Amino acid sequence: NLFEIDNNKLFNAVTLLFILFIIGFILILVKAGTVPVFSSQPGKTRAAFQMFGVGLFLHNVLIICLFTAIYFIYEKGKTIKKYFLMFFSISSFLLYGLTLQRYLLFFTLFMIFVLLYYTTFKIKFRTMFFISLIILILFLSVSSLRAGQLVIFVIYKLAKMKFSPEYAIFTEPYMYFVMNLENYGRSILKLENFTYGYYTFDFITAITGIKHWIEKYFYLNETPFLISDFNTYSAMFNYYRDFGTLGVTIIPLLGGIGINSLYFSFRKNPTLSKITFFGLFLFGITFSFFNSPFGFLWYVYTLIITYLVFRYISKQKNQEK
């Protein structure tokens, strides 16, 4: 055992998180009037499907699925609580999928993979193939629903792809890989003014409610110097946009030292909480070609809630050697 946990407390924690998720989803649904997947304008509805503060509860889907997986690993018996937790996880995952947001769903599958890899012997080729297939289907399905076939074909033509139009849906994932770095490289050459922490510490301005006020007051552009409509950059762009060369050097260096220390700590003295937090950080590193999640409020919220749940469910550490 990586450490002892109280399964009853774990069930209570996941139940509370699911209730908060449902409350947040219903409140935002009432505000938006519909969910993006059923909207005539899914892209517009997807952007509007949020609410200050309450929107954080939708990110509980990651924590719900993660701790459900932990419960299944630790609880060997067939208890009715497993069925409830499975219902909570599947329901929150599917409901979140209706918002046509896919980033957090990938994050959830990634975390479950990391958990299984370090705590069980279930990571085999069949498991990896199954998870990869789910991710592929999820990506293509959400892309098709939120953009539509016409938009996908237009993207295919604009990207000047040389493969058959029958595979136009693969244009988007390819373009994300290449255009992120293209946008980043072009922007650092043209950037003249720095924002001194606005993007790096996004969670502070977001939780205080002054984020959009600052953005409007200083005429900040979230996506400057785009080459195409793919409005993403490398994870390094936030640090360069805030502090220039010093920021893009020092911040990733300190972050790398911290994550490296966490990795060797759990390799030397493994606990489930260390593995979980390493997985949370590893996701940001793995997808560093994309945007950096580390400064976002929802990411900091996930870290805090995960820590609190571990504090709540953990028993005294097993001292047996």
N, C-alpha and C positions, 0 to 999 in steps of 0.2 A: 504493500500500500504506500502511495506517495504521501498521503496523510489521511487521517480518519475524518470522515464527514458525517454529519447528522442528516440522514436521508429525509426525515420528516421536515426538518427546517428547509432543506433544499426544495422539497415539494411546495412548501408554503411560499418560499421566495419566488419560484417560477410562476405559481398561481397569481401572486400579486402583480408580477411583471406583465402577465398576460391580461389581467384585468385593466391595468393602466394602458396597455397597448390598445385594447378594445375601446376604452373611453376616448383615447386620443384619435383613433380612427373614425369613430362616430362623430365627434365634434368637428373634425376637419371635413368629413363627408357632408355634414349639414351646411357648413360654410361654403364648400365648393359646389354642392348640389348634385354631384355625380362623381364616380371614380373614373380616372383617365381611360381605362380599358373600354368603357362603355360610352365614352364621349365622342361626339362628332369631330372634335378637335383635340385628340389625345395629347399632342405636344403642349398645347396651351394649358389644358387642364392639369397636366402633370406638373407644370411649373407653378400652378396656383394651388396645388394640393398640399398646403402647409399652413401652419399657424404658430406664431411665436410661443415658445415654451412647450405647448402641447405637442408640437411636432416631434419633439425629442422622444416621446413615448413610442413612436413608430419604430424607432431604432432598437427597441427592446427585442425585436425578432431575433437578432444575433444572440443576445444573452439568453433568451428563452431556449433556443435550439441548442446552444452550447451546454447549458446546465442540464438540459434533458438528456443529452448524450452522456454527460458525466453520471447522471442517475442510472442510466442503463448499464454503464460500465461497472458501477459499484454495487448495484442491487441485482443480485443473481436470481432471486425468486420472481415468480410471476405474480405481481401485485396489481391491484386495480389502479394504483397510482401511476403505473407505467402507461396505461391506456389514456389516462387523463393528460399526462405530460405529452404523449404522442399527439393527442388531439390539439393541445395548446400549440405545439411546434408546427404541425402541418397547417393549422388554421392561420396562425400568424404569418407563416411563410407565404401561403397562397394569397392572403389578404394584402400583404405588402406587394406581392407580385401584381395585383390589380392596379397599383399606382404607376406601373411601368418603369419603376426604378430598379435597376438591376445590380448596381454596384454593391449594395449591402447584401444582396442574395449571394453574390460571388464570395463576399467576405465570410458569410455564414458557412458556406460549403468549404471554404479554405480552412476555417478554424476547426471544423469537425474533422477534416483530413489530418491536420496537425495533431489534434487530440488523439485520434486513433493511431497515428504513426508512433507516438511516443508512449502510449499507455497500453496498447494491445498488439497482437500479432495478426491483425486483420487486414493490414495493408499489403495486398497482393496485386498482381496484374489485373485480375478481374475487378477488384475494388477500384483501382485507379481508372480503369476503362469505364466503369459505371459512372463514377463521379465526373470524369471528363465528358462523357456523353450527356449527362444532365446539364453541365455548364454550357456545352455547345448548343443544346436544344433551347435552353433558357435564353441565351444570348440572341439566337436567331429569332426566336418567337417574340421576344420583347421588341427587338429591332423592327420586325415586320409589323407588329401591332401599333407601335407608337409613331412609326414613320409612314407606313403604307407602301404598297408596291411601286406606285408612281415615283415617290420620293427616292426610294431605293434605286430605281432605274436612273433617275436624274443624277444621283451621287455617283453611280457607276460611270455615266457618261462624262461627268465633270472630272472624275479621277483619271480618265483616259486609260481604263483598264484594257488589257490585251487578251483576257480570257473571255469565254462565251458569256453573253448576257444571262444565260440560264443560271449562272452562279453569281449574279450581281449582288446577292445578299452578303457575300463574303468581302465586298468592297469595304464596308464600314470597319470591321475588325482590323483589316490590313492598314487602312488609313489612320486608325488610331495609333498604331505602332510607329508609323513613319512621320505623321504630321505633328505629333506632340514635340518631337525633337526639332523638326523644321521650324515650328512656331517659336520654340525656345531660343534656337540659334539666331533667328531673325530679330527677336525682341531684344535680346541683350545687346545687339549691335545698334539698335535705334533708341533704347531707353536713355532718357536724359535726367529724369528726376526719380529719387528714391522715396519710399513710403515709410521707412523707419519703424518697422514692426507691425504695421497694419495687417498684413497678410500672414506673417509668421505667427502672430498671437491673435488670430481671428476669433478664437473662442472668447476672449476677454471682451472685445467690442460687441460680439454677438449676444452674450449673456447680459451685458449692461444695457443693451438696446440702442447703442449709439453707432452701430456699424453702418447702417444705411445713411444716417445723418452725416457721418464723416465722408462717406462715399459721394454724396451729393454736394456737400460743402466744398470739397477739394476737387470735384469733377474727376473722380478716379474711374478708370476704365478697367473692368474685370478682365477683358480679353483684348489687349492692345496688339496691334501689328499682325493680325491674323493673315496667313497666306490663303486659307480656305475657310469653310464653315466649321471645320473641326476645332472647336474652341477649347482645346486642352493643351497643356504644356508639360514639360518634365517637372518632377517634384522639386527640382532645384530652383525653378523659376521664382517661387515665393521668396526664397532666401536672397536671391540676387536682386529681385525687385525691391526688397526692403533695405538691404545693407550692402549691395554691390558684391564685389569680389571677396571682401572680408566675410560677408554673411554666408556666401555659398561655399566658403572654405571652413569656417569655424563651426557653424551650426551642424552640418552633416558629420564633421569630425567628432564633435562632442556626443552627438546622437549615436554614432557608430561605436564609440568607446563604451557608452552606457549599455547598449544592446549586446555588445560583445561580452561585457562583464556579466550581464544577466544570463547569457547562454552558458558560459563556463560555470556560473554559480549553480544552475540547475543540473548541469552535467555532473558536477561534483556532489551536490546535495539536492537531488530531484524532489520537487513538490509539484502538485497539480497546479497551484497558483502560478508558480514560476513558468511552467510550460505554457499556461494559458496566456500570460502576459507576453512571453516571447513570441507566441503565435500572433498576437495582436500587433506587435511591432514588426514581425517578419512580413506580414501582409503589406505594410507600407513600404518596406524595402523591395519586396518582390514586384510591386506595381509602381516603382519609382519612375518608370518611363511615363507614367500617367501623372495625375495631380497628387500632391502630398496630402494625406489625410490627417497628419499629426496635429495641425493647428485648428482643425475644425471643431466646433462645439459638440457635434454629435459624437465625435471620436473621443474627446475628453470625457463626455458624459458616459460613454461605454466603459472607459477605463475606471472611472469612479464607481459606477454601479457594480461592475465586475468585482472590484476590490471589496466593496461593502458586502456583497453576497458571500464572498469567500470568508470574510470575517464572521459573518452570521452563521454559516453552515459548518465551519471547521470545529473539530474537537481538538483535544490535546494531541500534539504531534506524537506519533509513534516513535519511541526512543529505542526500540529493539534493534540490534545490529545483527 
